[in-house]
Amino acid sequence: EGRDPPPWLGALCGAAAGAVATIATNPMDVVKTRVMTAKQASSVLALVSAMWRDEGVTAFGKGVVPRLLHKIPASGVFWLLFELFRKLFRVDELRLQ
């Protein structure tokens, strides 16, 4: 059995995972926000079609930079602390007993 990876690696991987998840889910978040703030009721498909027609593909990427600026460090810190507390409480040792 090899050594455990350093805690900073968990932070780096967590930050990267946060970035990928944010980019993947941002279009759905934009559509959700548009549905919630629409002045009149409309189907999701009609709303997405109107966004595509009127604003193009870039409409689905709106707000991605602020989300990335939040999610990358938040995910990195989360995984850093997760790994540190796992070592602190010796979770792997307890599981083997």
FENLINLIN-V141369 format. One record per residue. RES is the residue in one small letter. SS is DSSP state (~ for helix, > for strand, _ for the rest). BURIAL is I if it has 16 or more other C-alpha atoms within 10 Angstrom, else O. D_LAST is the distance of its C-alpha to the last C-alpha in Angstrom with 2 decimals. Layout:
BEGIN
<<RES & SS & BURIAL & D_LAST> <RES & SS & BURIAL & D_LAST>>
END
This chain:
BEGIN
<<e & _ & O & 16.47> <g & _ & O & 18.94> <r & _ & O & 19.17> <d & _ & O & 18.56> <p & _ & O & 21.92> <p & _ & O & 23.80> <p & ~ & O & 23.81> <w & ~ & I & 27.48> <l & ~ & O & 26.77> <g & ~ & I & 24.81> <a & ~ & I & 27.84> <l & ~ & I & 30.25> <c & ~ & O & 28.62> <g & ~ & I & 28.41> <a & ~ & I & 32.07> <a & ~ & I & 33.10> <a & ~ & I & 31.36> <g & ~ & I & 33.09> <a & ~ & I & 36.39> <v & ~ & O & 36.09> <a & ~ & O & 35.15> <t & ~ & I & 38.04> <i & ~ & O & 40.54> <a & ~ & O & 39.49> <t & ~ & O & 39.71> <n & ~ & I & 42.70> <p & ~ & I & 45.35> <m & ~ & O & 43.83> <d & ~ & I & 43.64> <v & ~ & I & 47.30> <v & ~ & I & 48.36> <k & ~ & O & 46.48> <t & ~ & O & 48.21> <r & ~ & O & 51.56> <v & ~ & I & 51.15> <m & ~ & O & 50.32> <t & ~ & O & 53.26> <a & _ & O & 55.82> <k & _ & O & 59.04> <q & _ & O & 59.63> <a & _ & O & 57.41> <s & _ & O & 56.84> <s & _ & O & 54.51> <v & ~ & O & 51.70> <l & ~ & O & 53.33> <a & ~ & O & 56.67> <l & ~ & I & 55.12> <v & ~ & I & 53.31> <s & ~ & O & 56.55> <a & ~ & O & 58.54> <m & ~ & I & 56.13> <w & ~ & O & 56.33> <r & ~ & O & 60.11> <d & ~ & O & 60.95> <e & ~ & O & 58.43> <g & _ & O & 57.02> <v & ~ & O & 53.53> <t & ~ & O & 53.12> <a & ~ & I & 53.04> <f & ~ & I & 49.49> <g & ~ & I & 48.35> <k & _ & O & 49.78> <g & _ & O & 47.53> <v & ~ & I & 44.97> <v & ~ & O & 45.47> <p & ~ & O & 44.71> <r & ~ & O & 41.63> <l & ~ & I & 40.44> <l & ~ & O & 41.21> <h & ~ & O & 38.95> <k & ~ & I & 36.11> <i & ~ & I & 35.56> <p & ~ & I & 34.82> <a & ~ & I & 33.01> <s & ~ & I & 30.60> <g & ~ & I & 30.15> <v & ~ & I & 29.40> <f & ~ & O & 27.01> <w & ~ & I & 24.85> <l & ~ & I & 25.20> <l & ~ & I & 23.92> <f & ~ & O & 21.15> <e & ~ & I & 19.81> <l & ~ & I & 20.48> <f & ~ & O & 18.67> <r & ~ & O & 15.59> <k & ~ & O & 15.64> <l & ~ & O & 16.75> <f & _ & O & 13.96> <r & _ & O & 11.29> <v & ~ & O & 10.34> <d & ~ & O & 9.11> <e & ~ & O & 6.76> <l & ~ & O & 5.43> <r & ~ & O & 5.58> <l & ~ & O & 3.81> <q & _ & O & 0.00>>
END
